[in-house]
């Protein structure tokens, strides 16, 4: 057992005896002396009274002598009784002392051995040794977390510090806290969308969210950043990866060769770069066809993917499906199973790979209910609601009437119809009109020109894919939007033009009103109907066809 434990136990017992034994061993001298003093005082007083009575002639000599002797006997008897009591108290205290000194340690040790866990002493020592070994790492982690906490506190006081938000996002990305990293970098981008370092970090976050696939937004971020910083290592790296994904190996190699001259040759990044360049070289470009892959091995991975998806282990399912060339397998069920696993892994967000799987599956099985359902959801996320309704209605035809799936489908279709009302009546006309670049140009353009921004206090309540509705409605009367545009939080801050082209009905148009209420609402669900939890900003009234820009700050939450 641990020697230190027993030393501590002995010290504690000794301290206990130090407090308990002396009061028991010590004679109660103080109390006994008080009693003796009181008895003597009383005897003296009685003797004085007798002498006074004798002198005053109240009693004779014989009664005086008799009472004096009686008083002496009484006093002697009291003093004797006191001595006997003192002896008894002393013996009782000493007896209890012996019992405590012998019995208490034996009882304590016996109870501990019977009810305690002595092995824990050795385990505790082992844990202490382990803790000492891990302490440098823990100290480092605590130091980083303390630093980030301090940085976050400072940013709450200085929310316009772009470099501070960027540093916070990069730090969280290094620690694999991707949600916090995304929020911090998105905040930096909203504050300074023209900073190339911010643009590149934001593009990298979008790539992580989109299964490594480039979207229009991430492409434009990389392209614009490369124009602003043509020799930036990260810009060149991301541009090379983008060209490789576009199946343009020559252009990709050109970017990678520039990176090769910048980064250290003994770094891990350099080794990864050389591997990618080797894969892009003409001798390595050929990809094994499906015939080369073992059929048995392929089926094994497919079954693993299905199993993991059924167990809701979506990352493992995606890893299994990615082992085989599902997109070129001509198996619609496998493609849709893979697509659904990707959707679940990325919280319902459609990546380019997911879309390719879905629509390739529909070319093989045009009436596949799951494929039509997923295609409809993909079109809703793209904002193409009329196309989405076409797929959803076809999917509904394949469902059993009255089933739970039918009820879910009907609710989804109803919601999509509401969203479809927000699509422009004349989309080509809306596209053809350029956005005015100055207030003077705005004065000659119709409608309202709106700038939308998100208040810093609400940035932690949104995600980049959340929907933003920007619309105008009448100051009084019907609440139906007169013009509406749909964007995403990742587009903020943004500028839009509201015109009659975005009217929901020909009878309720923006040009019919001189003043309107301009609103911007963030919806996590993408629901066209306003609901609790949505974020809101509004300006009222706003003048239609005014030369002034209307700035809407989203700064409140609907309860």
C-alpha positions in Angstrom: 0.0 0.0 0.0 1.0 3.6 -0.2 3.3 4.6 2.7 2.2 8.2 2.4 -1.4 7.2 3.1 -0.5 5.5 6.4 1.7 8.3 7.5 -1.2 10.7 7.0 -3.6 8.4 8.8 -1.3 8.1 11.9 -0.9 11.9 12.0 -4.6 12.4 11.8 -5.2 9.9 14.7 -2.6 11.6 16.8 -4.3 14.9 16.3 -7.6 13.4 17.3 -6.0 12.0 20.5 -4.5 15.4 21.2 -7.9 16.9 21.4 -9.7 14.0 23.1 -7.3 12.6 25.7 -6.2 15.6 27.8 -9.7 16.6 28.9 -10.4 13.0 30.0 -7.1 12.5 31.8 -7.0 15.9 33.5 -8.6 16.2 37.0 -11.5 18.6 37.3 -9.4 20.7 39.7 -11.0 24.0 38.9 -14.6 22.9 39.6 -13.5 21.1 42.8 -11.7 24.1 44.2 -14.8 26.2 43.6 -16.9 23.8 45.7 -14.3 23.7 48.5 -14.1 27.4 48.6 -17.9 27.8 48.8 -18.1 25.2 51.7 -15.4 27.0 53.7 -17.0 30.4 53.2 -20.4 29.1 54.4 -18.8 27.4 57.5 -17.0 30.7 58.3 -20.2 32.7 58.0 -22.1 30.3 60.2 -19.3 30.3 62.8 -19.3 34.1 62.8 -23.1 34.2 63.4 -22.7 31.8 66.4 -20.0 34.0 67.9 -22.1 37.1 67.4 -25.1 35.3 69.1 -22.9 34.3 72.0 -21.6 37.8 72.6 -25.1 39.3 72.3 -26.4 36.9 74.9 -28.8 35.2 72.5 -27.3 31.8 73.3 -25.3 30.4 76.3 -21.8 28.8 76.2 -23.1 25.1 76.1 -25.4 25.5 72.9 -22.6 27.5 71.3 -20.0 24.8 71.7 -22.5 22.1 70.5 -23.4 24.0 67.3 -19.6 24.8 66.6 -18.8 21.0 66.8 -21.7 20.2 64.5 -20.5 22.8 62.0 -16.9 21.3 62.0 -18.3 17.8 61.4 -20.4 18.9 58.6 -17.5 20.8 56.9 -15.2 17.7 57.3 -17.9 15.5 55.8 -18.3 17.7 52.8 -14.6 17.9 52.1 -14.4 14.1 52.4 -17.2 13.6 49.9 -15.5 16.0 47.5 -12.3 14.0 47.6 -14.1 10.8 46.8 -15.9 12.3 43.8 -12.6 13.7 42.5 -11.1 10.2 42.7 -14.0 8.7 40.9 -13.8 11.3 38.1 -10.1 10.6 37.7 -10.6 6.9 37.4 -13.4 7.3 34.9 -11.4 9.6 32.7 -8.3 7.4 32.7 -10.4 4.3 31.8 -12.0 6.0 28.8 -8.6 7.2 27.7 -7.3 3.7 27.6 -10.3 2.5 25.6 -10.0 5.3 23.0 -6.2 4.9 22.5 -6.5 1.2 21.9 -9.9 0.7 20.4 -10.2 3.6 18.0 -7.2 2.8 15.8 -8.1 -0.9 15.7 -11.7 -0.1 14.8 -10.7 2.4 12.1 -8.2 0.1 10.4 -10.6 -2.9 10.6 -13.4 -0.9 9.0 -11.2 0.4 6.2 -9.9 -3.0 5.3 -13.4 -4.5 5.4 -15.3 -1.7 3.6 -12.6 0.4 1.9 -10.7 -0.1 -1.3 -7.0 -0.3 -0.5 -6.1 -1.1 -4.2 -7.2 2.4 -5.1 -4.1 3.7 -3.4 -1.9 2.0 -6.0 -4.3 3.1 -8.8 -4.2 6.6 -7.5 -0.4 6.6 -7.6 -0.5 5.2 -11.2 -2.9 7.9 -12.2 -0.7 10.5 -10.7 2.2 9.3 -12.7 0.1 9.2 -15.9 -1.1 12.7 -15.2 2.5 13.9 -14.8 3.3 12.4 -18.2 0.4 14.0 -19.9 0.7 17.4 -18.2 2.8 19.1 -21.0 0.1 18.3 -23.5 -2.7 19.3 -21.2 -0.9 22.5 -20.3 -0.5 23.3 -24.0 -4.2 22.6 -24.7 -5.3 24.7 -21.7 -3.0 27.5 -22.9 -4.5 27.5 -26.4 -8.0 27.4 -25.0 -7.2 30.2 -22.6 -5.8 32.3 -25.4 -8.9 31.7 -27.6 -11.2 32.6 -24.8 -9.3 35.8 -24.3 -9.5 36.5 -28.1 -13.2 35.9 -28.1 -13.7 38.2 -25.2 -11.7 40.9 -27.0 -13.8 40.4 -30.2 -17.0 40.9 -28.2 -15.6 44.4 -27.3 -14.1 45.0 -30.8 -16.5 43.2 -33.2 -15.1 45.0 -36.3 -11.6 43.5 -35.9 -11.3 41.5 -39.2 -7.9 40.1 -38.4 -9.0 39.0 -35.0 -12.0 37.0 -36.4 -9.7 35.5 -39.1 -7.2 34.4 -36.5 -10.0 32.9 -34.3 -11.4 31.0 -37.3 -8.0 29.6 -38.4 -7.2 28.6 -34.8 -10.5 26.7 -34.4 -10.0 25.1 -37.8 -6.6 23.9 -36.6 -8.3 22.4 -33.5 -10.9 20.8 -35.8 -13.7 22.8 -34.2 -15.3 23.4 -37.6 -18.6 25.0 -36.6 -16.8 27.7 -34.6 -14.2 28.1 -37.3 -16.9 28.6 -39.9 -18.8 31.2 -37.8 -15.6 33.2 -37.1 -14.4 33.2 -40.7 -17.9 34.1 -42.0 -17.9 37.0 -39.6 -14.6 38.2 -41.0 -15.9 37.8 -44.6 -19.0 39.9 -43.8 -16.8 42.6 -42.4 -14.3 42.7 -45.3 -15.4 40.6 -48.3 -12.5 42.0 -50.4 -9.7 40.7 -48.2 -7.9 37.9 -50.2 -6.9 36.0 -47.0 -10.5 36.1 -45.7 -11.8 35.0 -49.1 -9.4 32.0 -49.2 -10.2 30.9 -45.7 -14.0 31.3 -46.4 -13.6 29.2 -49.6 -11.7 26.5 -47.6 -14.6 26.4 -45.1 -17.1 26.1 -48.0 -15.1 23.2 -49.5 -15.1 21.4 -46.1 -18.9 21.8 -45.9 -19.4 20.6 -49.5 -17.5 17.3 -49.4 -14.5 18.9 -51.1 -16.5 20.0 -54.1 -16.3 23.5 -55.5 -19.5 25.5 -55.8 -20.0 28.7 -57.7 -19.4 30.7 -54.5 -16.1 28.9 -53.6 -14.9 29.2 -57.2 -15.6 32.9 -57.3 -13.8 33.4 -54.0 -10.7 31.6 -55.2 -10.7 33.3 -58.6 -11.1 36.8 -57.0 -8.5 36.1 -54.3 -6.0 35.0 -57.0 -6.4 38.2 -58.9 -5.8 40.2 -55.7 -2.9 38.1 -54.5 -1.4 36.2 -57.6 1.5 34.8 -55.7 -0.3 33.6 -52.6 0.4 30.0 -51.8 -3.1 29.1 -50.6 -4.7 30.8 -53.6 -2.4 28.9 -56.0 -3.1 25.6 -54.2 -6.9 26.0 -54.2 -6.8 27.2 -57.8 -4.8 24.0 -58.8 -7.3 21.8 -56.9 -10.2 23.5 -58.6 -8.7 22.9 -62.1 -8.0 19.3 -61.2 -11.6 18.9 -60.2 -12.6 20.5 -63.5 -10.5 17.8 -65.3 -8.0 20.4 -66.5 -4.8 18.7 -65.5 -2.5 21.0 -67.5 -3.9 24.2 -65.8 -3.8 22.4 -62.4 -0.1 21.5 -62.9 0.7 25.0 -63.8 -0.6 26.3 -60.5 1.0 23.5 -58.5 4.4 24.1 -60.1 4.2 27.7 -58.7 3.4 26.3 -55.3 6.3 23.9 -55.6 8.8 26.8 -55.8 7.4 28.4 -52.6 6.9 25.8 -49.9 9.8 24.0 -48.1 10.8 20.7 -49.7 11.1 19.0 -46.3 7.5 19.8 -45.4 4.5 17.4 -45.4 2.6 19.9 -47.7 5.4 19.5 -50.3 5.1 15.7 -50.2 1.3 15.9 -50.7 1.8 18.3 -53.5 4.2 16.0 -55.3 1.7 13.1 -55.0 -1.0 15.2 -56.5 1.3 16.3 -59.3 2.2 12.7 -60.0 -1.5 11.8 -60.3 -2.0 14.6 -62.8 0.9 13.7 -65.0 0.0 12.1 -68.3 1.3 8.6 -67.3 -1.0 8.5 -64.2 -4.2 10.0 -65.5 -5.9 6.8 -66.4 -8.4 5.6 -63.8 -9.1 1.8 -63.5 -12.5 1.0 -65.1 -15.3 -0.8 -63.3 -14.3 -4.1 -65.1 -10.9 -4.0 -63.4 -12.4 -3.8 -59.9 -13.2 -7.0 -58.3 -16.9 -7.7 -58.3 -16.8 -9.4 -55.0 -14.9 -6.6 -53.4 -17.2 -4.0 -54.9 -20.3 -5.7 -53.5 -18.6 -6.0 -50.1 -18.1 -2.2 -49.9 -21.6 -1.6 -51.1 -23.0 -3.8 -48.4 -20.8 -2.1 -45.8 -22.1 1.2 -46.9 -25.8 0.1 -46.7 -25.1 -1.4 -43.3 -23.5 1.7 -41.9 -26.3 3.9 -43.3 -29.0 1.7 -41.7 -27.1 2.2 -38.4 -27.0 5.9 -39.0 -23.2 5.9 -39.1 -23.1 8.2 -42.1 -19.4 9.0 -42.1 -18.5 5.3 -42.2 -21.2 4.8 -44.9 -19.8 7.5 -47.1 -16.3 6.1 -46.6 -17.5 2.7 -47.7 -19.4 3.9 -50.8 -16.4 6.0 -51.9 -14.3 2.9 -52.2 -16.0 2.0 -55.4 -17.0 4.0 -58.5 -20.7 4.2 -57.7 -21.4 7.1 -60.1 -20.4 4.9 -63.1 -21.8 1.6 -61.7 -25.2 1.9 -63.6 -26.9 0.9 -60.3 -29.5 3.5 -59.5 -30.2 2.1 -56.0 -26.6 2.3 -55.0 -26.3 5.8 -56.4 -29.3 7.0 -54.4 -28.2 5.2 -51.2 -24.8 6.9 -51.5 -26.5 10.3 -52.2 -28.7 9.9 -49.2 -25.8 9.1 -46.9 -24.0 12.2 -48.1 -27.1 14.3 -47.4 -27.4 12.9 -43.9 -23.7 13.5 -43.2 -23.9 17.1 -44.4 -27.2 18.0 -42.6 -29.3 18.0 -45.8 -27.0 20.2 -47.9 -26.6 19.0 -51.5 -23.0 18.9 -52.8 -22.1 18.6 -56.5 -21.3 14.9 -56.0 -24.8 14.4 -54.4 -26.6 16.0 -57.3 -24.6 14.0 -59.9 -25.6 10.8 -58.1 -29.3 11.7 -58.0 -29.7 12.9 -61.5 -27.6 10.1 -63.0 -29.8 7.6 -61.1 -32.9 9.2 -62.6 -31.5 8.7 -66.1 -31.3 5.0 -65.3 -34.6 4.8 -63.4 -36.8 7.8 -64.3 -39.7 6.7 -62.1 -37.6 5.9 -59.0 -39.6 7.4 -56.1 -36.6 8.1 -53.9 -34.7 9.6 -56.8 -37.6 11.9 -57.6 -38.0 12.9 -54.0 -34.3 13.7 -53.6 -34.3 15.6 -57.0 -37.2 17.7 -55.8 -35.4 18.6 -52.6 -32.3 19.5 -54.5 -34.2 21.9 -56.7 -35.8 23.5 -53.7 -32.4 24.1 -52.2 -31.3 25.7 -55.6 -34.4 27.9 -55.5 -36.0 26.4 -58.6 -39.4 25.7 -57.0 -41.4 25.0 -60.2 -38.9 22.4 -61.2 -39.0 21.0 -57.7 -42.8 20.7 -57.8 -42.6 18.6 -61.0 -40.3 16.1 -59.4 -42.3 16.0 -56.1 -45.6 15.5 -57.9 -44.1 12.5 -59.8 -42.7 11.1 -56.5 -46.1 11.5 -54.8 -47.6 9.3 -57.5 -45.4 6.4 -56.3 -46.5 6.6 -52.7 -49.3 4.7 -51.0 -52.4 6.9 -50.3 -52.9 7.6 -46.6 -49.4 6.5 -45.6 -47.1 8.5 -43.4 -44.8 9.1 -46.3 -47.7 10.5 -48.3 -48.6 12.9 -45.5 -45.0 14.1 -45.3 -44.9 14.6 -49.1 -48.1 16.6 -49.1 -46.8 18.9 -46.5 -43.5 19.4 -48.3 -45.3 20.1 -51.6 -47.6 22.6 -49.9 -44.6 24.4 -48.5 -42.8 24.3 -51.9 -45.9 25.9 -53.5 -45.6 28.8 -51.1 -41.9 29.1 -52.0 -42.7 28.9 -55.7 -44.7 32.1 -55.4 -41.5 33.9 -54.6 -39.9 33.0 -58.0 -39.7 36.0 -60.4 -42.5 36.2 -63.0 -40.1 37.3 -65.7 -36.7 36.0 -64.6 -34.9 36.9 -67.8 -36.1 40.5 -67.5 -34.8 40.7 -64.0 -31.4 39.4 -65.1 -31.1 41.7 -68.0 -31.3 44.8 -65.8 -27.9 45.6 -64.3 -27.7 46.7 -60.7 -27.0 50.4 -60.5 -23.5 51.1 -59.2 -24.3 54.6 -57.8 -27.2 56.5 -56.3 -27.4 58.6 -59.5 -28.0 55.5 -61.6 -30.4 54.2 -59.0 -32.5 57.3 -59.4 -33.3 56.3 -63.0 -34.0 52.6 -62.1 -37.3 51.3 -60.9 -38.0 49.6 -57.6 -35.9 49.7 -54.5 -32.2 49.0 -54.0 -31.6 47.3 -50.8 -28.4 46.6 -48.8 -28.8 43.7 -46.2 -26.4 43.0 -43.3 -26.5 40.8 -40.3 -26.0 42.3 -36.9 -22.9 41.1 -35.1 -24.9 40.0 -32.0 -26.7 37.4 -34.0 -23.9 35.9 -36.0 -23.6 32.9 -33.6 -27.3 32.0 -34.4 -26.9 31.4 -38.1 -25.3 28.9 -40.5 -24.0 29.7 -44.0 -26.8 27.7 -45.7 -29.7 29.3 -43.8 -32.2 31.1 -46.1 -32.5 34.9 -46.3 -35.8 36.3 -47.7 -35.6 40.0 -48.8 -39.0 41.4 -49.6 -41.2 44.5 -49.6 -44.8 44.7 -48.5 -47.4 47.4 -48.2 -47.3 49.7 -45.2 -50.9 48.8 -44.5 -53.4 46.4 -45.9 -52.5 42.9 -47.3 -49.3 41.5 -45.9 -48.4 39.6 -49.2 -44.9 40.5 -50.5 -44.9 42.9 -53.4 -41.5 41.7 -54.5 -39.2 39.1 -52.9 -35.7 37.7 -53.4 -34.3 34.5 -51.8 -30.6 34.3 -50.8 -28.4 32.5 -48.2 -26.6 33.7 -45.1 -23.2 33.0 -46.9 -24.1 35.8 -49.3 -24.3 38.5 -46.6 -23.7 41.4 -46.7 -25.4 41.7 -50.0 -27.2 44.2 -52.3 -30.4 43.4 -54.2 -32.9 45.2 -56.4 -36.6 44.7 -55.7 -38.8 45.3 -58.8 -42.1 44.3 -60.3 -40.3 41.3 -61.9 -40.3 39.6 -58.5 -44.1 40.2 -57.8 -46.1 37.2 -56.6 -49.2 38.3 -58.5 -49.8 40.8 -61.3 -52.3 42.6 -59.1 -49.9 43.2 -56.2 -46.9 44.9 -57.6 -44.3 47.2 -56.1 -45.0 50.0 -58.6 -48.6 50.3 -57.3 -47.2 51.8 -54.0 -45.2 54.9 -53.2 -44.1 53.7 -49.8 -43.5 50.2 -48.5 -41.9 48.2 -45.7 -38.7 46.5 -46.6 -37.8 43.4 -44.6 -35.1 40.8 -44.4 -35.7 37.5 -42.6 -33.3 34.6 -41.9 -35.0 31.2 -41.8 -33.1 28.1 -40.7 -35.7 25.8 -42.2 -36.2 27.8 -45.4 -39.9 28.0 -44.7 -41.6 30.8 -46.6 -44.0 31.3 -43.6 -42.6 33.4 -40.7 -42.1 31.4 -37.6 -40.5 31.6 -34.1 -36.7 31.5 -34.1 -36.4 33.4 -37.4 -34.1 36.5 -37.4 -35.6 39.7 -38.7 -34.7 43.3 -39.8 -37.0 45.9 -41.3 -37.1 49.5 -42.6 -40.4 51.4 -42.6 -41.3 53.4 -44.6 -39.1 53.1 -47.7 -39.8 55.2 -50.8 -40.2 53.3 -54.1 -38.0 54.5 -57.0 -35.9 56.6 -54.5 -32.2 57.4 -55.3 -31.3 56.4 -51.7 -30.2 52.8 -50.8 -32.3 51.2 -48.1 -30.0 49.5 -45.5 -31.7 46.6 -43.6 -29.9 45.4 -40.5 -31.1 42.0 -39.3 -31.0 42.6 -35.6 -33.9 40.8 -33.8 -35.2 37.3 -33.3 -38.9 36.3 -33.5 -40.2 34.8 -30.3 
